[in-house]
Amino acid sequence: MHDGSGAGRRFLFLQGPHGPFFHRLGAMLRAAGAEVWRVGFNQGDRVFWFHAKGYIPFTGRPEDWPATFGALVAEHRITDIILYGDTRPIHAQAVEIARAAGLSVHVFEEGYLRPFWVTYERGGVNGHSRLMEMTVPQMQAALAQMDMDLPDAPARWGDMRHHVFYGALYHWFVLTRNGAYRSFRPHRDMTVAAEFRLYLRRLLLMPVHKVERMLETQRIKFGGFPYHLVLLQLEHDASFRMHSPFTTMREFLALCVEGFARGAPPHHHLVFKAHPLEDGRVPVKADLRRLALAQGVADRVHFVRGGKLAALMNHARTVVTVNSTAAQQALWRGLPLKVFGSAVYAKPEFVSTQPLPEFFAHPTRPDSRAYRDYRHFLLETSQVPGGFYSARGRRELLRQVVDMILAPEDPYDALRSGNAAPRQQLRLVN
């Protein structure tokens, strides 16, 4: 019988979120009786892993990684691997090898219902998630034996400044202390030096961007016009690159502006909301200005740089996105939603199939009751309260996720079989 301990389990960690979360998770798995190792690919990985005995530096060339990973699995008799995101090349290669070897693959990602929860799944996340194949009726059947309300969201979280800080610190170590990892290549096209400069620039400009954001938000709030909201993502984000039909953000911007110009009533406006971590590597604001001028709608198109979403979402007529997880806030409000990429929430009950001009003119609404069941299913399975970046967020996350990792069933099967642990009803403050 499974006793909930880590005895006999041998975990290999790959790359994780910036900061000390993976170290804390590894320490708790060791406390549960498991053996734990971490592969580091650069000094940023090394500096946040404080258990020297379990650290394995990979200093080879990228093409050497698959063979090295296979050898590590055999040498340490690995039973489980843990990683953050499953699309960067080193992770995609490791997942393929791990599956062939029968290992358990534990994947973390930013929450599908962020910012108050993070995602933990087995096998894959986003477009590789088991949710992609599940139907809403199947989820409703799994919830049928439960009689609990939806878990509350925390009153306040405040992870963003920690996220940016750890991102800048990580890239500083890679930029200035990476001599032992000369063959390291970042999984994004941009150099580490350029990435660090962008993180630092964003950190320094936060006060300026806050003022700019407040002014534009007030202009929209008190403008008195109906508007449609476009949720932007990072062009280099895995969900955009791997699970959407677009190769550049400009393609998506052009599609939205053209569809708005062709279909929206002439008194409606279009608001583009930037991702909170948008750092300027893509000239979104300038591209929007050019596209809006070309379509004759420059006076009706707005750009808001990051910030809280609720103030804009509360008064929007519709929401458009590639596959942003923030779109679930639109579904929670019952707003019509148009999605262009693969997403775990892109179920026929929720998203519109209308052409974009028609969607802007006469949008169809989602089935809000079905979405409530879908959201409840996620909160009882793969969405874990807490966060990667703030100390309190990590504490709350570790209270539950270690037991989920050690459980014999993944979160979805555990709910269906009646073995899911009850979730905490949280109201957190910083």
VOFITOR-421537 format. One record per residue (C-alpha): z, x, y; residue number from 1. Coordinates in nm, 4 decimals, m for minus. Layout:
N
+----------+----------+----------+-----+
!        w !        u !        v ! num !
+----------+----------+----------+-----+
!        Z !        X !        Y ! NUM !
...
+----------+----------+----------+-----+
end
This chain:
430
+----------+----------+----------+-----+
!        w !        u !        v ! num !
+----------+----------+----------+-----+
!   0.0000 !   0.0000 !   0.0000 !   1 !
!  m0.0822 !   0.1272 !   0.3504 !   2 !
!   0.2417 !   0.2342 !   0.5214 !   3 !
!   0.1077 !   0.2783 !   0.8737 !   4 !
!   0.1634 !   0.6537 !   0.8757 !   5 !
!  m0.0924 !   0.9292 !   0.9160 !   6 !
!  m0.0043 !   1.1027 !   0.5906 !   7 !
!  m0.3183 !   1.2388 !   0.4262 !   8 !
!  m0.5343 !   1.1769 !   0.7352 !   9 !
!  m0.7133 !   1.4717 !   0.8948 !  10 !
!  m0.8571 !   1.4052 !   1.2421 !  11 !
!  m1.1181 !   1.6026 !   1.4335 !  12 !
!  m1.1435 !   1.5256 !   1.8063 !  13 !
!  m1.4642 !   1.5920 !   1.9981 !  14 !
!  m1.5097 !   1.5354 !   2.3736 !  15 !
!  m1.2864 !   1.2827 !   2.5459 !  16 !
!  m1.2279 !   1.1293 !   2.8871 !  17 !
!  m1.1410 !   1.3761 !   3.1625 !  18 !
!  m0.7698 !   1.4508 !   3.1675 !  19 !
!  m0.4877 !   1.4681 !   2.9115 !  20 !
!  m0.5401 !   1.1434 !   2.7176 !  21 !
!  m0.6892 !   1.3049 !   2.4060 !  22 !
!  m0.4072 !   1.5597 !   2.3971 !  23 !
!  m0.1471 !   1.2829 !   2.4121 !  24 !
!  m0.3280 !   1.0860 !   2.1425 !  25 !
!  m0.3490 !   1.3901 !   1.9165 !  26 !
!   0.0218 !   1.4615 !   1.9619 !  27 !
!   0.1141 !   1.1079 !   1.8587 !  28 !
!  m0.1124 !   1.1220 !   1.5520 !  29 !
!   0.0614 !   1.4449 !   1.4493 !  30 !
!   0.3953 !   1.2705 !   1.4989 !  31 !
!   0.2697 !   0.9997 !   1.2618 !  32 !
!   0.2091 !   1.2638 !   0.9921 !  33 !
!  m0.1618 !   1.3350 !   1.0388 !  34 !
!  m0.3250 !   1.6744 !   1.0829 !  35 !
!  m0.5249 !   1.7104 !   1.4033 !  36 !
!  m0.7878 !   1.9502 !   1.5393 !  37 !
!  m0.9932 !   1.9474 !   1.8585 !  38 !
!  m1.3359 !   2.1013 !   1.9126 !  39 !
!  m1.3815 !   2.2264 !   2.2679 !  40 !
!  m1.7249 !   2.2835 !   2.4163 !  41 !
!  m1.6176 !   2.4278 !   2.7520 !  42 !
!  m1.3126 !   2.5341 !   2.9499 !  43 !
!  m1.2676 !   2.1811 !   3.0825 !  44 !
!  m1.2084 !   2.0638 !   2.7255 !  45 !
!  m0.9751 !   2.3562 !   2.6591 !  46 !
!  m0.7514 !   2.3212 !   2.9629 !  47 !
!  m0.6502 !   1.9627 !   2.8791 !  48 !
!  m0.5677 !   2.0352 !   2.5129 !  49 !
!  m0.2254 !   2.1990 !   2.4995 !  50 !
!  m0.1898 !   2.2425 !   2.1225 !  51 !
!  m0.3352 !   2.5914 !   2.0779 !  52 !
!  m0.3017 !   2.5937 !   1.6986 !  53 !
!  m0.5309 !   2.2918 !   1.6621 !  54 !
!  m0.7991 !   2.4042 !   1.9091 !  55 !
!  m1.1439 !   2.5098 !   1.7818 !  56 !
!  m1.3833 !   2.6524 !   2.0448 !  57 !
!  m1.7532 !   2.5932 !   1.9890 !  58 !
!  m1.9340 !   2.8799 !   2.1618 !  59 !
!  m2.2666 !   2.8565 !   1.9805 !  60 !
!  m2.6009 !   2.7231 !   2.0955 !  61 !
!  m2.6609 !   2.3458 !   2.1013 !  62 !
!  m2.9011 !   2.3750 !   1.8063 !  63 !
!  m2.6192 !   2.5336 !   1.6017 !  64 !
!  m2.3871 !   2.2363 !   1.6469 !  65 !
!  m2.4891 !   2.0108 !   1.3532 !  66 !
!  m2.4400 !   2.2901 !   1.1000 !  67 !
!  m2.1132 !   2.3939 !   1.2646 !  68 !
!  m1.9824 !   2.0391 !   1.2614 !  69 !
!  m2.0693 !   1.9966 !   0.8935 !  70 !
!  m1.8889 !   2.3221 !   0.8126 !  71 !
!  m1.5784 !   2.2147 !   1.0070 !  72 !
!  m1.5661 !   1.8840 !   0.8217 !  73 !
!  m1.5794 !   2.0641 !   0.4882 !  74 !
!  m1.3393 !   2.3447 !   0.5822 !  75 !
!  m1.0664 !   2.1172 !   0.7168 !  76 !
!  m1.1373 !   1.8277 !   0.4775 !  77 !
!  m1.1739 !   1.5938 !   0.7761 !  78 !
!  m1.1267 !   1.2216 !   0.7110 !  79 !
!  m1.1710 !   1.0868 !   1.0663 !  80 !
!  m1.3432 !   1.1872 !   1.3903 !  81 !
!  m1.2449 !   1.0661 !   1.7378 !  82 !
!  m1.4734 !   1.0769 !   2.0400 !  83 !
!  m1.5403 !   0.9229 !   2.3804 !  84 !
!  m1.8829 !   0.7592 !   2.3957 !  85 !
!  m2.1387 !   0.7950 !   2.1171 !  86 !
!  m2.4684 !   0.8789 !   2.2885 !  87 !
!  m2.4367 !   1.2354 !   2.4231 !  88 !
!  m2.6261 !   1.4622 !   2.1796 !  89 !
!  m2.3261 !   1.6415 !   2.0300 !  90 !
!  m2.1600 !   1.3061 !   1.9579 !  91 !
!  m2.4704 !   1.1306 !   1.8267 !  92 !
!  m2.5339 !   1.4185 !   1.5843 !  93 !
!  m2.1709 !   1.4238 !   1.4719 !  94 !
!  m2.1614 !   1.0476 !   1.4162 !  95 !
!  m2.4730 !   1.0611 !   1.1995 !  96 !
!  m2.3282 !   1.3398 !   0.9838 !  97 !
!  m1.9861 !   1.1728 !   0.9673 !  98 !
!  m2.1300 !   0.8424 !   0.8495 !  99 !
!  m2.3311 !   1.0147 !   0.5781 ! 100 !
!  m2.0119 !   1.1879 !   0.4635 ! 101 !
!  m1.8123 !   0.8627 !   0.4574 ! 102 !
!  m1.5757 !   0.9561 !   0.7414 ! 103 !
!  m1.4130 !   0.7031 !   0.9723 ! 104 !
!  m1.5618 !   0.7195 !   1.3223 ! 105 !
!  m1.3286 !   0.6163 !   1.6064 ! 106 !
!  m1.4976 !   0.5690 !   1.9436 ! 107 !
!  m1.3358 !   0.5165 !   2.2824 ! 108 !
!  m1.5170 !   0.3911 !   2.5903 ! 109 !
!  m1.4375 !   0.2391 !   2.9267 ! 110 !
!  m1.3244 !  m0.1188 !   2.8750 ! 111 !
!  m1.5722 !  m0.3997 !   2.8268 ! 112 !
!  m1.3184 !  m0.5959 !   3.0317 ! 113 !
!  m1.2269 !  m0.3080 !   3.2628 ! 114 !
!  m1.0326 !  m0.2044 !   3.4578 ! 115 !
!  m0.7248 !  m0.3409 !   3.2820 ! 116 !
!  m0.8281 !  m0.2560 !   2.9264 ! 117 !
!  m1.0160 !   0.0219 !   2.7456 ! 118 !
!  m1.2461 !  m0.0131 !   2.4468 ! 119 !
!  m1.1610 !   0.1124 !   2.0989 ! 120 !
!  m1.4107 !   0.0498 !   1.8189 ! 121 !
!  m1.5094 !   0.2029 !   1.4888 ! 122 !
!  m1.8629 !   0.3196 !   1.4256 ! 123 !
!  m2.0027 !   0.2805 !   1.7781 ! 124 !
!  m1.9737 !   0.1225 !   2.1210 ! 125 !
!  m2.1993 !  m0.0593 !   2.3676 ! 126 !
!  m2.5451 !  m0.0971 !   2.2101 ! 127 !
!  m2.4121 !   0.0480 !   1.8837 ! 128 !
!  m2.1117 !  m0.1860 !   1.8696 ! 129 !
!  m2.0561 !  m0.4316 !   1.5872 ! 130 !
!  m2.0359 !  m0.6951 !   1.8614 ! 131 !
!  m2.4137 !  m0.6734 !   1.9005 ! 132 !
!  m2.4581 !  m0.8435 !   1.5624 ! 133 !
!  m2.1767 !  m1.0979 !   1.5925 ! 134 !
!  m2.2405 !  m1.4535 !   1.7063 ! 135 !
!  m2.0081 !  m1.6613 !   1.9202 ! 136 !
!  m1.9511 !  m1.9139 !   1.6354 ! 137 !
!  m1.8365 !  m1.6251 !   1.4121 ! 138 !
!  m1.5887 !  m1.5180 !   1.6789 ! 139 !
!  m1.4642 !  m1.8732 !   1.7223 ! 140 !
!  m1.4086 !  m1.8976 !   1.3456 ! 141 !
!  m1.2000 !  m1.5784 !   1.3523 ! 142 !
!  m0.9847 !  m1.7239 !   1.6313 ! 143 !
!  m0.9434 !  m2.0634 !   1.4615 ! 144 !
!  m0.6095 !  m1.9786 !   1.2994 ! 145 !
!  m0.4607 !  m1.8441 !   1.6225 ! 146 !
!  m0.2635 !  m2.0468 !   1.8737 ! 147 !
!  m0.2061 !  m1.7997 !   2.1579 ! 148 !
!  m0.3169 !  m1.7928 !   2.5183 ! 149 !
!  m0.5320 !  m1.5163 !   2.6639 ! 150 !
!  m0.3305 !  m1.2016 !   2.7480 ! 151 !
!  m0.2566 !  m1.1623 !   3.1165 ! 152 !
!  m0.4205 !  m0.8912 !   3.3234 ! 153 !
!  m0.1882 !  m0.6464 !   3.4995 ! 154 !
!  m0.1033 !  m0.7264 !   3.8579 ! 155 !
!  m0.2359 !  m0.3881 !   3.9704 ! 156 !
!  m0.3773 !  m0.0786 !   3.8026 ! 157 !
!  m0.5135 !   0.1895 !   4.0396 ! 158 !
!  m0.6889 !   0.4259 !   3.7983 ! 159 !
!  m0.9871 !   0.5190 !   4.0179 ! 160 !
!  m0.8315 !   0.7966 !   4.2243 ! 161 !
!  m0.6974 !   0.9567 !   3.9049 ! 162 !
!  m1.0412 !   0.9251 !   3.7462 ! 163 !
!  m1.2117 !   1.1050 !   4.0345 ! 164 !
!  m0.9388 !   1.3728 !   4.0513 ! 165 !
!  m0.9604 !   1.4599 !   3.6810 ! 166 !
!  m1.3399 !   1.4582 !   3.6967 ! 167 !
!  m1.3398 !   1.7088 !   3.9832 ! 168 !
!  m1.0771 !   1.9271 !   3.8126 ! 169 !
!  m1.2661 !   1.9267 !   3.4815 ! 170 !
!  m1.5906 !   2.0363 !   3.6457 ! 171 !
!  m1.4091 !   2.3036 !   3.8482 ! 172 !
!  m1.2829 !   2.4648 !   3.5280 ! 173 !
!  m1.6292 !   2.4473 !   3.3712 ! 174 !
!  m1.7822 !   2.5970 !   3.6844 ! 175 !
!  m1.5363 !   2.8806 !   3.7431 ! 176 !
!  m1.3668 !   2.9585 !   3.4089 ! 177 !
!  m1.6368 !   2.9019 !   3.1480 ! 178 !
!  m1.7118 !   3.2634 !   3.0526 ! 179 !
!  m1.6239 !   3.2112 !   2.6855 ! 180 !
!  m1.8724 !   2.9247 !   2.6550 ! 181 !
!  m2.1916 !   3.0825 !   2.7893 ! 182 !
!  m2.4156 !   2.8664 !   2.5687 ! 183 !
!  m2.2623 !   2.5402 !   2.6913 ! 184 !
!  m2.5117 !   2.2862 !   2.8217 ! 185 !
!  m2.3912 !   1.9640 !   2.9908 ! 186 !
!  m2.5126 !   1.6384 !   2.8343 ! 187 !
!  m2.6551 !   1.5334 !   3.1704 ! 188 !
!  m2.9562 !   1.6859 !   3.3446 ! 189 !
!  m2.7559 !   1.8037 !   3.6466 ! 190 !
!  m2.5947 !   2.1484 !   3.6501 ! 191 !
!  m2.2167 !   2.1789 !   3.6325 ! 192 !
!  m2.2088 !   2.3284 !   3.9840 ! 193 !
!  m2.3998 !   2.0339 !   4.1271 ! 194 !
!  m2.1790 !   1.7887 !   3.9368 ! 195 !
!  m1.8662 !   1.9539 !   4.0741 ! 196 !
!  m2.0000 !   1.9437 !   4.4311 ! 197 !
!  m2.0706 !   1.5725 !   4.3967 ! 198 !
!  m1.7209 !   1.5002 !   4.2626 ! 199 !
!  m1.5647 !   1.7043 !   4.5430 ! 200 !
!  m1.7837 !   1.5440 !   4.8092 ! 201 !
!  m1.6941 !   1.1975 !   4.6854 ! 202 !
!  m1.3239 !   1.2818 !   4.6810 ! 203 !
!  m1.3378 !   1.4085 !   5.0407 ! 204 !
!  m1.5478 !   1.1171 !   5.1676 ! 205 !
!  m1.3337 !   0.8437 !   5.0127 ! 206 !
!  m1.1733 !   0.7477 !   5.3494 ! 207 !
!  m1.5139 !   0.7279 !   5.5224 ! 208 !
!  m1.6659 !   0.5248 !   5.2407 ! 209 !
!  m1.3676 !   0.2904 !   5.2484 ! 210 !
!  m1.4296 !   0.2065 !   5.6148 ! 211 !
!  m1.8032 !   0.1630 !   5.5566 ! 212 !
!  m1.7339 !  m0.0636 !   5.2604 ! 213 !
!  m1.4859 !  m0.2779 !   5.4515 ! 214 !
!  m1.7259 !  m0.3303 !   5.7415 ! 215 !
!  m2.0170 !  m0.4323 !   5.5189 ! 216 !
!  m1.7963 !  m0.6584 !   5.3076 ! 217 !
!  m1.6686 !  m0.8349 !   5.6195 ! 218 !
!  m2.0250 !  m0.8767 !   5.7427 ! 219 !
!  m2.1140 !  m1.0533 !   5.4179 ! 220 !
!  m1.7912 !  m1.2512 !   5.3996 ! 221 !
!  m1.8250 !  m1.3935 !   5.7509 ! 222 !
!  m2.2047 !  m1.4163 !   5.7525 ! 223 !
!  m2.2004 !  m1.7741 !   5.6283 ! 224 !
!  m2.5109 !  m1.7280 !   5.4110 ! 225 !
!  m2.5518 !  m1.7914 !   5.0369 ! 226 !
!  m2.6081 !  m1.4668 !   4.8458 ! 227 !
!  m2.6952 !  m1.3281 !   4.5059 ! 228 !
!  m2.5051 !  m1.0245 !   4.3761 ! 229 !
!  m2.6625 !  m0.7272 !   4.1935 ! 230 !
!  m2.4194 !  m0.5062 !   4.0012 ! 231 !
!  m2.5439 !  m0.1481 !   4.0007 ! 232 !
!  m2.4635 !   0.1185 !   3.7448 ! 233 !
!  m2.4889 !   0.4956 !   3.7377 ! 234 !
!  m2.8401 !   0.6105 !   3.6548 ! 235 !
!  m2.6963 !   0.8860 !   3.4333 ! 236 !
!  m2.4621 !   0.6483 !   3.2482 ! 237 !
!  m2.5259 !   0.6117 !   2.8751 ! 238 !
!  m2.5555 !   0.2325 !   2.8891 ! 239 !
!  m2.8322 !   0.2588 !   3.1489 ! 240 !
!  m3.0162 !   0.5479 !   2.9825 ! 241 !
!  m2.9888 !   0.4437 !   2.6188 ! 242 !
!  m2.9630 !   0.0648 !   2.6226 ! 243 !
!  m3.1957 !  m0.0555 !   2.8992 ! 244 !
!  m3.5723 !  m0.0822 !   2.9605 ! 245 !
!  m3.5554 !   0.1292 !   3.2793 ! 246 !
!  m3.5986 !   0.5042 !   3.3134 ! 247 !
!  m3.4822 !   0.5199 !   3.6768 ! 248 !
!  m3.2573 !   0.3117 !   3.8975 ! 249 !
!  m3.5419 !   0.2707 !   4.1455 ! 250 !
!  m3.7369 !   0.0669 !   3.8879 ! 251 !
!  m3.4500 !  m0.1790 !   3.8621 ! 252 !
!  m3.4031 !  m0.1959 !   4.2400 ! 253 !
!  m3.7723 !  m0.2689 !   4.2894 ! 254 !
!  m3.7664 !  m0.5464 !   4.0288 ! 255 !
!  m3.4666 !  m0.7137 !   4.1936 ! 256 !
!  m3.6002 !  m0.6959 !   4.5489 ! 257 !
!  m3.9442 !  m0.8247 !   4.4462 ! 258 !
!  m3.7963 !  m1.1091 !   4.2391 ! 259 !
!  m3.5702 !  m1.2058 !   4.5293 ! 260 !
!  m3.8573 !  m1.2025 !   4.7783 ! 261 !
!  m4.0720 !  m1.4199 !   4.5521 ! 262 !
!  m3.8132 !  m1.6716 !   4.4329 ! 263 !
!  m3.5023 !  m1.7014 !   4.6486 ! 264 !
!  m3.4801 !  m1.9635 !   4.9246 ! 265 !
!  m3.5499 !  m1.8059 !   5.2648 ! 266 !
!  m3.1926 !  m1.8490 !   5.3886 ! 267 !
!  m3.0411 !  m1.6667 !   5.0889 ! 268 !
!  m2.9385 !  m1.2990 !   5.0935 ! 269 !
!  m2.9238 !  m1.0280 !   4.8252 ! 270 !
!  m2.6192 !  m0.7987 !   4.7936 ! 271 !
!  m2.6283 !  m0.4763 !   4.5912 ! 272 !
!  m2.2838 !  m0.3571 !   4.4833 ! 273 !
!  m2.2717 !   0.0149 !   4.3950 ! 274 !
!  m2.0779 !   0.1460 !   4.0964 ! 275 !
!  m1.7292 !   0.2673 !   4.1978 ! 276 !
!  m1.8201 !   0.6215 !   4.0864 ! 277 !
!  m2.1599 !   0.6350 !   4.2596 ! 278 !
!  m2.1803 !   0.9883 !   4.3985 ! 279 !
!  m2.5113 !   1.0033 !   4.5838 ! 280 !
!  m2.7204 !   1.1868 !   4.3273 ! 281 !
!  m2.9587 !   0.8884 !   4.3431 ! 282 !
!  m3.0517 !   0.7722 !   4.6994 ! 283 !
!  m2.9821 !   0.4063 !   4.6258 ! 284 !
!  m2.9209 !   0.2990 !   4.9854 ! 285 !
!  m3.2370 !   0.4673 !   5.1155 ! 286 !
!  m3.4475 !   0.3328 !   4.8273 ! 287 !
!  m3.3218 !  m0.0196 !   4.8951 ! 288 !
!  m3.4094 !   0.0063 !   5.2631 ! 289 !
!  m3.7675 !   0.1092 !   5.1826 ! 290 !
!  m3.8124 !  m0.1563 !   4.9145 ! 291 !
!  m3.6700 !  m0.4355 !   5.1311 ! 292 !
!  m3.8938 !  m0.3389 !   5.4243 ! 293 !
!  m4.1993 !  m0.3402 !   5.1970 ! 294 !
!  m4.1147 !  m0.6938 !   5.0761 ! 295 !
!  m4.0313 !  m0.8257 !   5.4242 ! 296 !
!  m3.6656 !  m0.9014 !   5.3433 ! 297 !
!  m3.4887 !  m0.6088 !   5.5123 ! 298 !
!  m3.2659 !  m0.8399 !   5.7182 ! 299 !
!  m3.1480 !  m1.0196 !   5.4023 ! 300 !
!  m3.0640 !  m0.7240 !   5.1749 ! 301 !
!  m2.7202 !  m0.5572 !   5.1815 ! 302 !
!  m2.5680 !  m0.2502 !   5.0139 ! 303 !
!  m2.1932 !  m0.2218 !   4.9482 ! 304 !
!  m2.0577 !   0.1141 !   4.8375 ! 305 !
!  m1.8081 !   0.0739 !   4.5508 ! 306 !
!  m1.4726 !  m0.0896 !   4.6028 ! 307 !
!  m1.3218 !  m0.4059 !   4.4580 ! 308 !
!  m1.5617 !  m0.6550 !   4.3070 ! 309 !
!  m1.3633 !  m0.9787 !   4.3307 ! 310 !
!  m1.4148 !  m1.0334 !   4.7040 ! 311 !
!  m1.7935 !  m1.0297 !   4.6601 ! 312 !
!  m1.8011 !  m1.2056 !   4.3252 ! 313 !
!  m1.5920 !  m1.5007 !   4.4401 ! 314 !
!  m1.8612 !  m1.6294 !   4.6778 ! 315 !
!  m2.1804 !  m1.5236 !   4.4968 ! 316 !
!  m2.4383 !  m1.7774 !   4.3759 ! 317 !
!  m2.5673 !  m1.5651 !   4.0867 ! 318 !
!  m2.5210 !  m1.2179 !   3.9382 ! 319 !
!  m2.7895 !  m0.9755 !   3.8174 ! 320 !
!  m2.7377 !  m0.6495 !   3.6276 ! 321 !
!  m2.8939 !  m0.4137 !   3.3762 ! 322 !
!  m2.5971 !  m0.4256 !   3.1372 ! 323 !
!  m2.2859 !  m0.3539 !   3.3451 ! 324 !
!  m1.9545 !  m0.4458 !   3.1845 ! 325 !
!  m1.8506 !  m0.5861 !   3.5241 ! 326 !
!  m2.0887 !  m0.8759 !   3.4591 ! 327 !
!  m1.8167 !  m1.0287 !   3.2440 ! 328 !
!  m1.6297 !  m1.1093 !   3.5625 ! 329 !
!  m1.9248 !  m1.3301 !   3.6545 ! 330 !
!  m1.9074 !  m1.5073 !   3.3190 ! 331 !
!  m1.5337 !  m1.5587 !   3.3633 ! 332 !
!  m1.6132 !  m1.7355 !   3.6918 ! 333 !
!  m1.8933 !  m1.9418 !   3.5359 ! 334 !
!  m2.1639 !  m1.7784 !   3.7500 ! 335 !
!  m2.5270 !  m1.7706 !   3.6334 ! 336 !
!  m2.6035 !  m1.4252 !   3.4936 ! 337 !
!  m2.9301 !  m1.2364 !   3.4404 ! 338 !
!  m2.9195 !  m0.9261 !   3.2187 ! 339 !
!  m3.2038 !  m0.6820 !   3.1470 ! 340 !
!  m3.0529 !  m0.4367 !   2.8974 ! 341 !
!  m2.8625 !  m0.4518 !   2.5697 ! 342 !
!  m2.5016 !  m0.5566 !   2.6204 ! 343 !
!  m2.2213 !  m0.6770 !   2.3966 ! 344 !
!  m2.1917 !  m0.9968 !   2.6048 ! 345 !
!  m2.5676 !  m1.0738 !   2.6154 ! 346 !
!  m2.5329 !  m1.3790 !   2.3927 ! 347 !
!  m2.7658 !  m1.6804 !   2.4287 ! 348 !
!  m2.4711 !  m1.8961 !   2.5339 ! 349 !
!  m2.4036 !  m1.6743 !   2.8364 ! 350 !
!  m2.7134 !  m1.5120 !   2.9899 ! 351 !
!  m3.0238 !  m1.6649 !   3.1445 ! 352 !
!  m3.3683 !  m1.6149 !   2.9931 ! 353 !
!  m3.5487 !  m1.7270 !   3.3101 ! 354 !
!  m3.7946 !  m1.4968 !   3.4920 ! 355 !
!  m3.6136 !  m1.3388 !   3.7852 ! 356 !
!  m3.7883 !  m1.5346 !   4.0677 ! 357 !
!  m3.7080 !  m1.8606 !   3.8878 ! 358 !
!  m3.3511 !  m1.7439 !   3.8264 ! 359 !
!  m3.3002 !  m1.6845 !   4.1995 ! 360 !
!  m3.4497 !  m2.0265 !   4.2790 ! 361 !
!  m3.2887 !  m2.2489 !   4.0107 ! 362 !
!  m3.0435 !  m2.0515 !   3.7931 ! 363 !
!  m2.9006 !  m2.1858 !   3.4669 ! 364 !
!  m2.5260 !  m2.1615 !   3.4150 ! 365 !
!  m2.3421 !  m2.0054 !   3.1196 ! 366 !
!  m2.1354 !  m2.1966 !   2.8637 ! 367 !
!  m1.7940 !  m2.1205 !   3.0125 ! 368 !
!  m1.5959 !  m2.2641 !   2.7224 ! 369 !
!  m1.7832 !  m2.0438 !   2.4754 ! 370 !
!  m1.7274 !  m1.7426 !   2.6997 ! 371 !
!  m1.3528 !  m1.8080 !   2.7076 ! 372 !
!  m1.3515 !  m1.7851 !   2.3271 ! 373 !
!  m1.5624 !  m1.4683 !   2.3396 ! 374 !
!  m1.3240 !  m1.3070 !   2.5871 ! 375 !
!  m1.0235 !  m1.4103 !   2.3791 ! 376 !
!  m1.1857 !  m1.2514 !   2.0720 ! 377 !
!  m1.2333 !  m0.9214 !   2.2562 ! 378 !
!  m0.8759 !  m0.9180 !   2.3858 ! 379 !
!  m0.7449 !  m0.9698 !   2.0334 ! 380 !
!  m0.9626 !  m0.6921 !   1.8885 ! 381 !
!  m1.1346 !  m0.4027 !   2.0671 ! 382 !
!  m0.9868 !  m0.4293 !   2.4185 ! 383 !
!  m0.6587 !  m0.2408 !   2.4439 ! 384 !
!  m0.4336 !  m0.2704 !   2.7515 ! 385 !
!  m0.3951 !   0.0566 !   2.9399 ! 386 !
!  m0.6100 !   0.3314 !   3.0862 ! 387 !
!  m0.7210 !   0.6900 !   3.0296 ! 388 !
!  m0.6435 !   0.8426 !   3.3678 ! 389 !
!  m0.3082 !   0.7353 !   3.5130 ! 390 !
!   0.0179 !   0.8325 !   3.3438 ! 391 !
!   0.1320 !   0.4728 !   3.3103 ! 392 !
!  m0.2072 !   0.3637 !   3.1810 ! 393 !
!  m0.1922 !   0.6286 !   2.9074 ! 394 !
!   0.1583 !   0.5267 !   2.8065 ! 395 !
!   0.0617 !   0.1628 !   2.7669 ! 396 !
!  m0.2572 !   0.2493 !   2.5794 ! 397 !
!  m0.0802 !   0.4762 !   2.3318 ! 398 !
!   0.1756 !   0.2066 !   2.2499 ! 399 !
!  m0.0944 !   0.0179 !   2.0613 ! 400 !
!  m0.4000 !   0.2285 !   1.9925 ! 401 !
!  m0.2404 !   0.4792 !   1.7553 ! 402 !
!  m0.1459 !   0.2012 !   1.5137 ! 403 !
!  m0.4976 !   0.0605 !   1.5459 ! 404 !
!  m0.6477 !   0.3984 !   1.4541 ! 405 !
!  m0.4200 !   0.4339 !   1.1511 ! 406 !
!  m0.4776 !   0.0770 !   1.0313 ! 407 !
!  m0.6923 !   0.0358 !   0.7179 ! 408 !
!  m0.9191 !  m0.2210 !   0.8885 ! 409 !
!  m1.1061 !  m0.1990 !   1.2153 ! 410 !
!  m0.9941 !  m0.4453 !   1.4886 ! 411 !
!  m1.2618 !  m0.7046 !   1.4090 ! 412 !
!  m1.1945 !  m0.7172 !   1.0355 ! 413 !
!  m0.8184 !  m0.7160 !   1.0958 ! 414 !
!  m0.8440 !  m1.0334 !   1.3041 ! 415 !
!  m1.0603 !  m1.2107 !   1.0462 ! 416 !
!  m0.8268 !  m1.1176 !   0.7614 ! 417 !
!  m0.5151 !  m1.2205 !   0.9554 ! 418 !
!  m0.3785 !  m0.8647 !   0.9762 ! 419 !
!  m0.4245 !  m0.8021 !   1.3481 ! 420 !
!  m0.1114 !  m0.6931 !   1.5302 ! 421 !
!   0.0007 !  m0.9204 !   1.8147 ! 422 !
!  m0.1070 !  m0.7996 !   2.1575 ! 423 !
!   0.1284 !  m0.7199 !   2.4402 ! 424 !
!   0.1385 !  m0.9699 !   2.7248 ! 425 !
!   0.1263 !  m0.7229 !   3.0132 ! 426 !
!   0.1978 !  m0.7442 !   3.3820 ! 427 !
!   0.1879 !  m0.3845 !   3.4976 ! 428 !
!   0.2313 !  m0.2354 !   3.8410 ! 429 !
!   0.1932 !   0.1243 !   3.9586 ! 430 !
+----------+----------+----------+-----+
end
